[in-house]
Amino acid sequence: MAAPKCTAAEFVAIWNECGGSPTAVGKRLNIEPCNIMHRRRRLERNGYFLPTNPLPGGHNAPTALVRNYEQMAPLAVPYGTVVVFSDAHWWPGTPRTIAHDALLKVIREVKPKAVIANGDVFDGASISRHDPDGWQNLPSVHQELETVKAYMAEIAEAARGAILARTIGNHDLRFDRRLATQVPDYRHLAGMMLRDHMPDWREAWAFEVNGGTVVKHRWHNGVHGAYNNVLKAGRSIVTGHLHRLCATPWTDYSGRRYGVDTGTLSEARFAQFDYAEASPKNWGSGFAVLTFREGFMLPPEFCEVLRGQAFWRGEVIHEEAKPAHRANSRPRAAASRPGHRVKSGVSKLRGGMGGGEDKAAARVQMPGLRTKGGTAKR
């Protein structure tokens, strides 16, 4: 049966009666919805206004907007320290890193008000969009997840009483994205999101500390990433992702602020990073410590691993274990010289920041640590 013809006025009237649904109008006129849309576009070119509305109760009926992740979570630390580490990329079977053990020691020493895992605690190698390197034996999701849960619980124990926060890294997102694309029917079931496995850590894309410092996993890339971040953010910003472990200051009419890269808690030599094909990596193993006074962030400090030793405020807080046979070997002459004594821990903090902002600034703005060969730049 041929579809009945109708004038423009009749079509508009039917459109309004059907609530602006092309499907409903098509059924009314016995015309395919695609042809209804063609007619609608022709009428709109002639000045008619025909808004499209979904069919009530139909497949395209509007639903409540769902946002899976908190966007910018507030975090208040007007006085005290915040420890920020990132890019652990924990795999089962790889040794604990020097930076990891140093993190636990610094947390116990400074007793931070908050600890932020700034993305990529989970690696997700087996569910990556990238193909494996040849016959590389990758850990399973279950193996990785159990390792991540154990290490995050260990850090939470060291930071007892502190706020625990975690930003979402691009590797962390692999866990949720894989399930969302492969088994969407399992949505909302327990365990289907990475945060379900670390309930003690508040999850968000970013955290805004005292309304003035942003901590998020990534933004700009490249060697000038920290510079571009602080320039365009208009405030101090702390990111990971690039593994560089550095701070770039920026001063303008609004004051002085910092673009901070929190480095990596892992090590460049580990199997997680074989994709780099043995190329040198401009990375830094360690983490950042932020100090706030009256809500304002002071110059950032770093614990950095250099030559197998983790340095914190000019002291060796942790170092890699030496082979057992060295215990009976003749001590090096350098060990008795001033400035070469290795201490087992961090000296007690004097008055929080050493009794004044000037002293704190002097400590954290060291360009590098003196070594036998000169200055090791960050």
PEVEN-V984900 format. One record per backbone hydrogen bond with DSSP energy under -1.0 kcal/mol. NH is the residue of the N-H (numbers start at 1). CO is the residue of the C=O. Records with the same first field share a line. If there is no record, write none. Layout:
NH = CO  CO
This chain:
11 = 7
12 = 8
13 = 9
14 = 10
15 = 11
16 = 12
17 = 13
18 = 14
19 = 16
20 = 15
25 = 21
26 = 22
27 = 23
28 = 24
29 = 25
31 = 26
36 = 32
37 = 33
38 = 34
39 = 35
40 = 36
41 = 37
42 = 38
43 = 39
44 = 40
45 = 41
47 = 44
48 = 43
53 = 20
58 = 55
61 = 58
73 = 206
75 = 208
80 = 292
82 = 290
83 = 114
84 = 288
85 = 116
87 = 119
89 = 120
90 = 121
101 = 97
102 = 98
103 = 99
104 = 100
105 = 101
106 = 102
107 = 103
108 = 104
109 = 105
110 = 106
111 = 107
113 = 81
114 = 81
115 = 163
116 = 83
117 = 165
118 = 85
119 = 117
128 = 125
134 = 132
136 = 133
144 = 140
145 = 141
146 = 142
147 = 143
148 = 144
149 = 145
150 = 146
151 = 147
152 = 148
153 = 149
154 = 150
155 = 151
156 = 152
157 = 153
158 = 154
159 = 155
160 = 157
162 = 159
163 = 113
165 = 115
166 = 202
167 = 117
168 = 204
173 = 169
174 = 171
175 = 172
177 = 173
178 = 174
179 = 175
180 = 176
181 = 177
182 = 178
183 = 179
186 = 183
187 = 184
189 = 186
192 = 189
196 = 193
197 = 194
198 = 195
201 = 198
202 = 164
204 = 166
205 = 70
206 = 71
207 = 215
208 = 73
209 = 213
210 = 75
212 = 209
213 = 209
214 = 236
215 = 207
216 = 238
225 = 222
228 = 224
229 = 225
230 = 226
231 = 227
232 = 228
233 = 229
234 = 230
237 = 258
238 = 214
239 = 260
240 = 217
242 = 240
246 = 261
248 = 259
250 = 257
252 = 255
255 = 252
257 = 250
259 = 248
260 = 237
261 = 246
262 = 239
264 = 284
265 = 86
270 = 267
273 = 270
274 = 271
276 = 273
277 = 274
279 = 276
283 = 281
284 = 243
286 = 264
287 = 303
288 = 84
289 = 301
290 = 82
292 = 80
293 = 296
295 = 78
296 = 293
298 = 291
301 = 289
303 = 287
304 = 311
305 = 285
306 = 309
309 = 306
310 = 318
311 = 304
312 = 315
315 = 312
317 = 310
318 = 310
320 = 308
326 = 323
327 = 324
335 = 332
336 = 333
337 = 334
340 = 337
353 = 351
354 = 350
360 = 356
361 = 357
362 = 358
363 = 359
364 = 360
365 = 361
371 = 374
374 = 371
376 = 369
